[in-house]
Amino acid sequence: MKKFILSSFIFLIISNIANAQEIGLGIEAIRKGGVENLFAPLQIRSIQPNSPAEKANIPLNWYIISIDGKLTKDLTNQDCLELLNNRTRIELFISPIQNIYNQNAVRLTLANEEGFSNIIKYVPKTKGVGLGIYKYDLDLNMPLIITSVEKGSPAEIAGIQKNTIILKINNKSTKELTVAECEKLLNSKKLELEVTDLQNNNVKNYRLTPQSYYANEVKKAEKGWVLSKAMLAFSQDNPKEKVLAEYFNTFNPDYNRTNGMTNKEIAEEDIQKLQKPYLEFKSNKNNMKFNKNLYDGINTFISQYKELNKWKIETVKNILVSYGELDNSASEKEVFNYITSAKVENSNYFINEIESRKHSINTWTAMAKEIKDYSVAYETKQKQSAPKVTTPYFIDNMDFREILWGWQTAKQPQKNGIYIITSQAGAKVLQSVSGGVLLTTDVTRLSNPRTVFVATKRQFVDDEWLREGMVIVFDGYYTYTNTLGVNRKIYKFKEVPQAEYWNRVKTNKYYFVK
């Protein structure tokens, strides 16, 4: 074996490995958490002693980005097994960084000189129930879809099928859980699932116990492997046109993702997720809480789409920098201009998706602006017309009782102060007069009750006690002539609806203005 190490790149040539007795390549690869995590590539977690992988000096904890040009983040575990099994030649693209084409990546070409069959063992042993799941995290109301069922797993043994929906995990509705929360529950010691088909016509209940299992039957290698080529991912032996074409192909509108949807379907679903609530806004614009949630949701989509475009272009930049076509200081515009002019195979898929996202960003930005402009104007008007109170609110009945009974001569009604006559204290109707009533209370040895006027449209009987929660607001002074012909100036209140009390006590909540 000859081994060359150049900087942080690996260049390996292995030959004459005949009749090896390893389990496949001797690589154990997993996805995060033991439950299949969509959009995450395989990570090399251990390498069997004396295996082709060990002899090839494949690094631990690196990521298998692709198998024969197919991105592992877009493949289920079973898909990876099918790609690795019953083959006479395999090309692996491995990288120290998840999901990123980068300068440290290595492309391995492995071949069997005598042929082989059923010798690849992917993830020799794992723990869990063997379910791959998918859910759109931005919308908790989306269903939790089973995208794959591992062979030999508790889920397969129980009869759970791919492309069905998990309604509940341990009696918790999946509509109220994020993917991370679902993954955590799926690794519970005891598991109860409520599963239905896509039409929700056939609900079934399952009880599972996560356990160690083999994803596929373990078989010994029948023939020998040869690592016929190991080269830098970005080298003259692996032309940039090929690397770019493989990457650009994943942007094909008809490219199937692990959740069973194509790129086109995913993009259309994103549009519908915002279009439906936007139409609700158009039909009822005055629900400020709804408007704020929609506004924030739109901006979340905008932010994510901008990040996606930035990340995709950065990935292409890494490739072009590795081939010396651009330097690290190249801007996104320069990268995009290169892609546009180079006319690499499948580049139209990449360009169209980037431009489509930009179009969506512009559309959503206009939607968000419309919602914000209307809502700010509406709330500003509401705020300006809201009752203005220049003094604190008096909602404790003791305030009015002290005014009425005269315990504290310094206790004066406050302008715009709001008071309540309740059953605890009450007030006595002294006399009904034009436009309202005169109220007082009984004389005690400690008090010299006042008489006050309350403007009200209701009729009362003299000497009647009011104990019904009348809401009144101080409104200045009232002058009347008593039985002795003497003019008296007393406090004037006016009765207001109870709703005004709540409007004053509970400040309005504004979502778009401070």
C-alpha positions as CSV (number, residue, x, y, z in Angstrom):
1,M,0.0,0.0,0.0
2,K,1.2,3.5,-0.8
3,K,-0.1,6.4,1.1
4,F,0.4,10.0,0.3
5,I,-0.7,12.8,2.7
6,L,-0.7,16.3,1.2
7,S,-1.8,19.1,3.5
8,S,-5.2,18.2,4.8
9,F,-6.1,16.2,1.8
10,I,-5.9,12.4,1.6
11,F,-4.7,10.5,-1.4
12,L,-4.8,6.7,-1.2
13,I,-4.1,3.7,-3.4
14,I,-4.9,0.2,-2.2
15,S,-4.6,-3.0,-4.2
16,N,-4.6,-6.8,-3.8
17,I,-7.0,-7.0,-0.9
18,A,-8.3,-10.4,-1.7
19,N,-10.8,-12.6,0.1
20,A,-11.3,-10.1,2.9
21,Q,-13.4,-11.3,5.8
22,E,-14.9,-7.9,6.8
23,I,-18.5,-6.9,7.1
24,G,-18.8,-4.9,3.9
25,L,-16.3,-2.0,3.8
26,G,-16.0,-2.1,7.6
27,I,-17.8,1.2,8.0
28,E,-20.5,1.9,10.6
29,A,-22.4,5.0,9.7
30,I,-25.3,6.7,11.5
31,R,-27.6,9.6,11.4
32,K,-28.2,11.9,14.4
33,G,-30.1,10.5,17.3
34,G,-30.6,7.0,16.1
35,V,-33.8,8.0,14.4
36,E,-33.4,8.8,10.7
37,N,-32.9,12.5,10.4
38,L,-33.9,13.8,7.0
39,F,-31.5,16.2,5.3
40,A,-28.6,14.9,7.4
41,P,-25.8,12.9,5.6
42,L,-24.3,9.7,6.9
43,Q,-21.6,10.1,9.5
44,I,-18.8,7.6,9.9
45,R,-18.8,6.6,13.6
46,S,-16.6,3.5,13.7
47,I,-14.4,1.4,11.4
48,Q,-13.8,-2.3,11.7
49,P,-10.2,-3.5,12.4
50,N,-8.4,-4.8,9.3
51,S,-11.3,-3.7,7.0
52,P,-10.9,-2.1,3.6
53,A,-12.0,1.2,5.3
54,E,-9.2,1.0,7.9
55,K,-6.6,0.1,5.2
56,A,-7.8,3.0,3.2
57,N,-7.3,5.3,6.2
58,I,-10.8,6.6,6.0
59,P,-11.2,9.2,8.8
60,L,-13.6,8.8,11.7
61,N,-16.5,11.2,12.1
62,W,-16.3,12.3,8.4
63,Y,-19.5,12.5,6.5
64,I,-20.5,10.4,3.5
65,I,-21.9,13.2,1.3
66,S,-22.8,11.0,-1.7
67,I,-22.8,7.5,-3.0
68,D,-22.3,7.3,-6.8
69,G,-23.3,10.9,-7.1
70,K,-26.5,10.6,-5.0
71,L,-26.6,12.8,-1.9
72,T,-27.1,10.7,1.2
73,K,-29.0,13.5,2.9
74,D,-31.7,12.9,0.3
75,L,-31.7,9.1,0.8
76,T,-33.2,6.9,3.4
77,N,-31.1,4.3,5.2
78,Q,-32.7,1.6,3.0
79,D,-31.9,3.6,-0.2
80,C,-28.2,3.7,0.9
81,L,-28.2,0.0,1.5
82,E,-29.6,-0.6,-2.0
83,L,-26.9,1.6,-3.5
84,L,-24.1,-0.2,-1.7
85,N,-25.3,-3.8,-2.2
86,N,-24.8,-6.0,-5.2
87,R,-22.4,-3.7,-6.9
88,T,-19.0,-4.1,-8.5
89,R,-17.9,-0.5,-8.2
90,I,-18.8,2.2,-5.7
91,E,-17.8,5.8,-5.6
92,L,-18.0,7.6,-2.2
93,F,-17.6,11.3,-1.6
94,I,-16.5,12.0,2.0
95,S,-16.0,15.3,3.7
96,P,-15.1,16.5,7.2
97,I,-17.9,19.1,7.1
98,Q,-21.6,18.2,7.0
99,N,-23.5,18.9,3.8
100,I,-20.8,21.1,2.4
101,Y,-18.6,20.6,-0.7
102,N,-15.3,21.8,0.5
103,Q,-11.6,21.8,-0.1
104,N,-10.9,18.9,2.3
105,A,-13.3,16.5,0.6
106,V,-12.1,13.2,-0.8
107,R,-13.7,11.1,-3.6
108,L,-13.1,7.3,-3.2
109,T,-13.6,4.8,-5.9
110,L,-13.8,1.2,-4.6
111,A,-14.1,-1.9,-6.8
112,N,-14.2,-5.6,-6.4
113,E,-11.9,-7.4,-8.8
114,E,-13.8,-10.6,-8.6
115,G,-17.3,-9.3,-8.1
116,F,-19.3,-9.6,-4.9
117,S,-22.9,-9.9,-3.7
118,N,-24.8,-8.8,-0.6
119,I,-21.7,-8.0,1.4
120,I,-22.3,-4.4,2.5
121,K,-23.6,-4.0,6.0
122,Y,-24.8,-0.4,6.6
123,V,-25.1,0.5,10.3
124,P,-24.4,-3.1,11.6
125,K,-26.3,-2.4,14.8
126,T,-28.5,0.5,15.9
127,K,-31.0,1.2,18.6
128,G,-34.5,2.6,18.2
129,V,-37.7,1.6,16.5
130,G,-36.5,2.1,13.0
131,L,-38.7,4.9,11.8
132,G,-37.7,7.8,9.5
133,I,-39.9,10.8,10.0
134,Y,-40.5,14.2,8.4
135,K,-42.4,17.3,9.4
136,Y,-42.3,20.8,8.3
137,D,-41.1,22.6,11.5
138,L,-42.4,26.0,10.5
139,D,-45.9,24.8,10.8
140,L,-46.6,22.7,13.9
141,N,-50.0,21.8,12.5
142,M,-48.4,19.8,9.7
143,P,-48.6,16.0,10.1
144,L,-45.7,13.8,11.1
145,I,-45.0,11.5,8.1
146,I,-43.2,8.1,8.3
147,T,-40.8,8.3,5.4
148,S,-39.0,4.9,6.0
149,V,-39.2,1.8,8.0
150,E,-35.9,0.0,8.7
151,K,-35.7,-3.7,7.9
152,G,-35.5,-5.9,11.0
153,S,-36.6,-3.0,13.2
154,P,-39.4,-3.1,15.8
155,A,-41.5,-0.9,13.6
156,E,-41.2,-3.3,10.6
157,I,-41.9,-6.3,12.8
158,A,-45.0,-4.5,14.2
159,G,-46.3,-4.0,10.6
160,I,-45.9,-0.2,10.4
161,Q,-45.9,1.0,6.8
162,K,-43.9,3.7,5.0
163,N,-45.9,6.9,3.9
164,T,-48.3,6.8,6.8
165,I,-49.0,9.5,9.5
166,I,-48.2,9.3,13.2
167,L,-51.1,11.1,14.9
168,K,-50.0,10.5,18.5
169,I,-46.8,9.5,20.3
170,N,-47.5,8.3,23.9
171,N,-50.9,10.1,23.8
172,K,-49.3,13.4,22.7
173,S,-50.6,14.9,19.5
174,T,-47.7,15.2,17.0
175,K,-49.4,18.4,15.6
176,E,-48.2,20.1,18.8
177,L,-44.7,18.8,18.7
178,T,-41.5,19.8,16.7
179,V,-39.5,17.1,14.9
180,A,-36.9,17.2,17.7
181,E,-39.6,16.6,20.3
182,C,-41.0,13.7,18.2
183,E,-37.5,12.2,17.9
184,K,-37.0,12.3,21.7
185,L,-40.4,10.6,22.3
186,L,-39.6,7.9,19.7
187,N,-36.6,7.0,21.8
188,S,-38.7,6.5,24.9
189,K,-38.3,3.2,26.8
190,K,-42.0,2.4,26.1
191,L,-43.7,3.6,23.0
192,E,-47.4,3.9,22.0
193,L,-48.1,5.1,18.5
194,E,-51.4,6.1,16.9
195,V,-50.9,5.7,13.1
196,T,-53.2,6.4,10.2
197,D,-53.0,6.4,6.4
198,L,-52.7,9.5,4.3
199,Q,-56.5,9.8,4.0
200,N,-57.0,9.3,7.8
201,N,-59.3,6.4,7.1
202,N,-57.5,3.6,8.9
203,V,-56.3,4.4,12.4
204,K,-54.2,1.8,14.2
205,N,-52.4,1.6,17.5
206,Y,-49.0,0.1,18.1
207,R,-46.9,-0.6,21.2
208,L,-43.2,-0.7,20.6
209,T,-40.0,-1.1,22.6
210,P,-36.9,0.6,21.1
211,Q,-34.1,-1.9,21.0
212,S,-30.9,-2.8,19.3
213,Y,-31.5,-4.4,16.0
214,Y,-29.7,-5.1,12.7
215,A,-30.9,-3.0,9.8
216,N,-30.0,-5.8,7.4
217,E,-28.8,-9.4,7.8
218,V,-25.1,-9.4,8.6
219,K,-23.1,-11.2,5.9
220,K,-19.4,-11.8,5.6
221,A,-17.6,-10.5,2.5
222,E,-17.5,-13.3,-0.1
223,K,-15.0,-11.5,-2.3
224,G,-12.2,-9.0,-2.0
225,W,-12.3,-5.3,-2.3
226,V,-9.9,-3.0,-4.0
227,L,-9.8,0.6,-3.4
228,S,-8.9,1.4,-6.9
229,K,-8.8,5.2,-6.6
230,A,-8.8,7.7,-3.9
231,M,-8.4,11.3,-4.9
232,L,-9.1,14.8,-3.9
233,A,-12.7,15.6,-4.6
234,F,-11.6,18.6,-6.6
235,S,-8.8,17.5,-8.9
236,Q,-8.1,17.1,-12.6
237,D,-9.1,13.4,-12.3
238,N,-12.5,14.6,-11.1
239,P,-13.4,17.5,-13.4
240,K,-15.2,20.5,-11.9
241,E,-17.9,20.0,-14.6
242,K,-18.7,16.6,-13.2
243,V,-18.8,17.9,-9.6
244,L,-21.0,20.8,-10.5
245,A,-23.3,18.8,-12.7
246,E,-23.9,16.3,-9.8
247,Y,-24.6,19.1,-7.4
248,F,-26.8,21.1,-9.8
249,N,-28.9,17.9,-10.6
250,T,-30.2,18.1,-7.0
251,F,-32.0,21.3,-8.0
252,N,-34.0,19.5,-10.7
253,P,-37.7,20.4,-10.1
254,D,-38.5,16.7,-10.4
255,Y,-35.7,15.6,-8.0
256,N,-37.3,13.5,-5.3
257,R,-36.5,14.3,-1.6
258,T,-36.6,11.8,1.2
259,N,-40.1,13.0,2.2
260,G,-41.4,11.7,-1.1
261,M,-41.9,15.2,-2.5
262,T,-40.1,16.8,-5.5
263,N,-38.4,20.2,-5.3
264,K,-41.3,21.6,-7.3
265,E,-43.8,20.3,-4.8
266,I,-41.9,21.6,-1.8
267,A,-41.7,25.1,-3.3
268,E,-45.4,25.0,-4.2
269,E,-46.2,23.9,-0.6
270,D,-44.2,26.8,0.8
271,I,-46.2,29.2,-1.4
272,Q,-49.5,27.8,-0.3
273,K,-48.5,27.9,3.4
274,L,-48.4,31.7,3.1
275,Q,-51.0,32.3,0.4
276,K,-53.9,30.9,2.4
277,P,-53.5,33.0,5.5
278,Y,-52.7,36.0,3.3
279,L,-56.1,35.6,1.7
280,E,-57.6,35.5,5.2
281,F,-55.9,38.8,6.0
282,K,-57.4,40.3,2.8
283,S,-60.9,39.3,3.9
284,N,-60.5,40.5,7.5
285,K,-57.8,43.0,8.0
286,N,-58.6,44.1,11.6
287,N,-57.5,41.1,13.5
288,M,-54.2,42.5,14.7
289,K,-53.0,39.3,16.5
290,F,-53.5,37.3,13.4
291,N,-51.8,40.0,11.3
292,K,-48.8,40.0,13.6
293,N,-48.4,36.2,13.5
294,L,-48.7,36.2,9.7
295,Y,-46.2,39.1,9.4
296,D,-43.7,37.2,11.6
297,G,-44.3,34.0,9.6
298,I,-43.7,35.7,6.3
299,N,-40.5,37.2,7.6
300,T,-39.3,33.8,8.8
301,F,-39.8,32.4,5.3
302,I,-38.0,35.4,3.8
303,S,-35.0,34.9,6.2
304,Q,-34.8,31.2,5.5
305,Y,-35.0,31.6,1.7
306,K,-32.2,34.2,1.8
307,E,-30.1,31.9,3.9
308,L,-30.8,29.0,1.5
309,N,-29.7,31.0,-1.5
310,K,-26.6,32.2,0.3
311,W,-25.7,28.7,1.4
312,K,-26.2,27.2,-2.1
313,I,-24.1,29.9,-3.8
314,E,-21.4,29.5,-1.1
315,T,-21.3,25.8,-1.8
316,V,-20.6,26.4,-5.5
317,K,-18.1,29.0,-4.6
318,N,-16.2,26.4,-2.5
319,I,-16.0,24.1,-5.5
320,L,-14.8,26.9,-7.9
321,V,-12.2,28.1,-5.4
322,S,-10.9,24.5,-5.1
323,Y,-10.4,24.4,-8.9
324,G,-8.8,27.9,-8.9
325,E,-11.6,29.4,-10.9
326,L,-12.4,32.0,-8.2
327,D,-10.7,33.2,-5.0
328,N,-12.2,33.3,-1.5
329,S,-13.0,37.0,-1.9
330,A,-15.5,36.4,-4.7
331,S,-18.9,37.9,-4.1
332,E,-22.2,36.0,-4.5
333,K,-22.8,38.0,-7.7
334,E,-19.5,36.9,-9.1
335,V,-20.3,33.3,-8.3
336,F,-23.7,33.5,-9.9
337,N,-22.3,35.3,-13.0
338,Y,-19.8,32.4,-13.4
339,I,-22.5,29.8,-13.2
340,T,-24.6,31.7,-15.7
341,S,-21.8,32.0,-18.2
342,A,-20.1,28.6,-17.7
343,K,-23.2,26.7,-19.0
344,V,-22.3,23.6,-17.0
345,E,-24.7,20.6,-17.4
346,N,-27.8,21.0,-15.1
347,S,-26.8,24.6,-14.2
348,N,-30.2,25.8,-15.5
349,Y,-31.8,23.9,-12.6
350,F,-29.6,25.7,-10.1
351,I,-30.2,29.1,-11.7
352,N,-33.9,28.7,-11.9
353,E,-34.2,27.7,-8.3
354,I,-32.1,30.6,-7.1
355,E,-34.2,33.0,-9.2
356,S,-37.4,31.4,-8.1
357,R,-36.5,31.9,-4.4
358,K,-35.6,35.6,-5.2
359,H,-39.0,36.0,-6.8
360,S,-40.7,34.4,-3.7
361,I,-38.7,36.7,-1.4
362,N,-39.8,39.8,-3.4
363,T,-43.5,38.6,-3.4
364,W,-43.4,37.9,0.4
365,T,-41.6,41.2,1.1
366,A,-44.5,43.1,-0.6
367,M,-47.0,41.0,1.3
368,A,-45.3,41.7,4.6
369,K,-45.1,45.5,3.8
370,E,-48.9,45.6,3.0
371,I,-49.8,43.8,6.3
372,K,-47.5,46.1,8.3
373,D,-48.6,49.4,6.7
374,Y,-52.2,48.6,7.2
375,S,-51.8,47.4,10.7
376,V,-49.7,50.3,11.8
377,A,-52.2,52.8,10.4
378,Y,-55.1,50.9,12.0
379,E,-53.5,50.6,15.5
380,T,-52.3,54.3,15.4
381,K,-55.9,55.4,14.8
382,Q,-57.2,53.1,17.5
383,K,-54.6,54.4,19.9
384,Q,-55.5,58.0,19.1
385,S,-59.2,57.4,19.7
386,A,-58.7,55.4,23.0
387,P,-59.9,57.1,26.2
388,K,-57.3,59.4,27.6
389,V,-57.0,59.2,31.4
390,T,-55.0,62.0,33.1
391,T,-55.1,60.4,36.6
392,P,-54.8,57.0,38.0
393,Y,-57.9,54.8,37.8
394,F,-59.8,54.3,41.1
395,I,-61.2,50.8,41.0
396,D,-61.3,50.2,44.7
397,N,-64.7,50.9,46.1
398,M,-63.2,52.3,49.3
399,D,-62.2,55.4,47.3
400,F,-65.9,56.2,46.6
401,R,-67.0,55.3,50.1
402,E,-64.6,57.7,51.6
403,I,-65.7,60.4,49.3
404,L,-69.4,59.7,50.1
405,W,-69.0,59.3,53.8
406,G,-66.7,62.2,54.3
407,W,-64.3,60.3,56.5
408,Q,-61.4,62.2,54.9
409,T,-62.2,65.7,53.9
410,A,-59.0,65.8,51.8
411,K,-60.3,62.8,49.8
412,Q,-61.5,64.5,46.6
413,P,-62.8,62.8,43.4
414,Q,-60.2,62.7,40.7
415,K,-61.0,64.0,37.2
416,N,-61.8,61.1,34.9
417,G,-61.4,58.8,38.0
418,I,-63.6,55.8,37.7
419,Y,-65.5,54.4,40.7
420,I,-67.8,51.4,41.4
421,I,-70.8,51.2,43.7
422,T,-70.9,47.6,44.9
423,S,-72.9,45.5,47.3
424,Q,-70.1,45.8,49.8
425,A,-70.7,49.5,50.5
426,G,-73.6,50.6,48.4
427,A,-75.2,54.0,48.3
428,K,-78.7,55.3,49.2
429,V,-81.0,57.1,46.8
430,L,-81.9,60.4,48.5
431,Q,-84.0,61.7,45.7
432,S,-84.6,61.3,42.0
433,V,-84.1,64.5,40.1
434,S,-84.1,65.6,36.4
435,G,-81.3,63.7,34.6
436,G,-80.3,61.5,37.5
437,V,-80.4,60.8,41.2
438,L,-79.0,62.3,44.4
439,L,-77.1,59.7,46.4
440,T,-75.9,59.6,50.0
441,T,-75.5,57.1,52.8
442,D,-76.6,56.7,56.4
443,V,-75.3,58.9,59.2
444,T,-72.9,57.4,61.7
445,R,-71.2,58.8,64.7
446,L,-68.0,58.8,62.7
447,S,-69.2,60.3,59.5
448,N,-71.0,63.2,58.0
449,P,-72.2,61.8,54.7
450,R,-72.0,63.8,51.5
451,T,-74.7,64.0,48.9
452,V,-73.5,63.5,45.3
453,F,-75.3,63.6,41.9
454,V,-75.1,60.7,39.5
455,A,-76.3,61.4,35.9
456,T,-78.2,58.3,34.7
457,K,-81.0,57.4,32.5
458,R,-82.3,54.7,34.8
459,Q,-85.2,55.3,37.3
460,F,-84.8,54.7,41.0
461,V,-87.1,54.8,44.1
462,D,-86.3,57.2,46.9
463,D,-84.5,55.5,49.8
464,E,-83.5,52.6,47.6
465,W,-80.1,51.1,48.2
466,L,-77.8,50.6,45.1
467,R,-75.7,47.5,45.5
468,E,-75.5,46.3,41.9
469,G,-72.1,47.3,40.7
470,M,-72.9,50.7,39.1
471,V,-69.8,52.2,37.3
472,I,-69.5,56.0,37.5
473,V,-67.0,58.6,36.4
474,F,-66.4,61.9,38.1
475,D,-67.7,64.7,35.9
476,G,-67.4,68.0,37.7
477,Y,-70.0,69.6,39.9
478,Y,-73.8,69.8,40.1
479,T,-75.9,72.6,41.7
480,Y,-79.4,72.1,43.1
481,T,-81.8,73.8,45.5
482,N,-82.7,72.0,48.7
483,T,-86.0,72.1,50.5
484,L,-84.9,75.2,52.4
485,G,-84.4,77.0,49.1
486,V,-80.6,77.0,49.5
487,N,-78.4,76.3,46.5
488,R,-75.9,73.6,47.0
489,K,-72.9,72.7,44.9
490,I,-72.0,69.0,45.1
491,Y,-69.9,66.4,43.2
492,K,-71.3,65.2,39.9
493,F,-70.7,61.7,38.5
494,K,-72.1,60.1,35.4
495,E,-73.0,56.4,34.9
496,V,-71.0,54.7,32.2
497,P,-71.3,51.1,30.7
498,Q,-69.2,48.5,32.5
499,A,-67.3,48.0,29.2
500,E,-65.8,51.5,29.7
501,Y,-64.5,50.4,33.1
502,W,-62.7,47.4,31.4
503,N,-61.5,49.6,28.6
504,R,-59.9,51.9,31.2
505,V,-58.6,49.3,33.5
506,K,-57.3,47.0,30.7
507,T,-54.9,48.8,28.4
508,N,-55.2,48.0,24.8
509,K,-52.7,45.6,23.4
510,Y,-50.9,46.8,20.3
511,Y,-49.0,44.5,18.0
512,F,-47.4,47.0,15.5
513,V,-47.1,50.3,17.4
514,K,-45.6,51.0,20.8
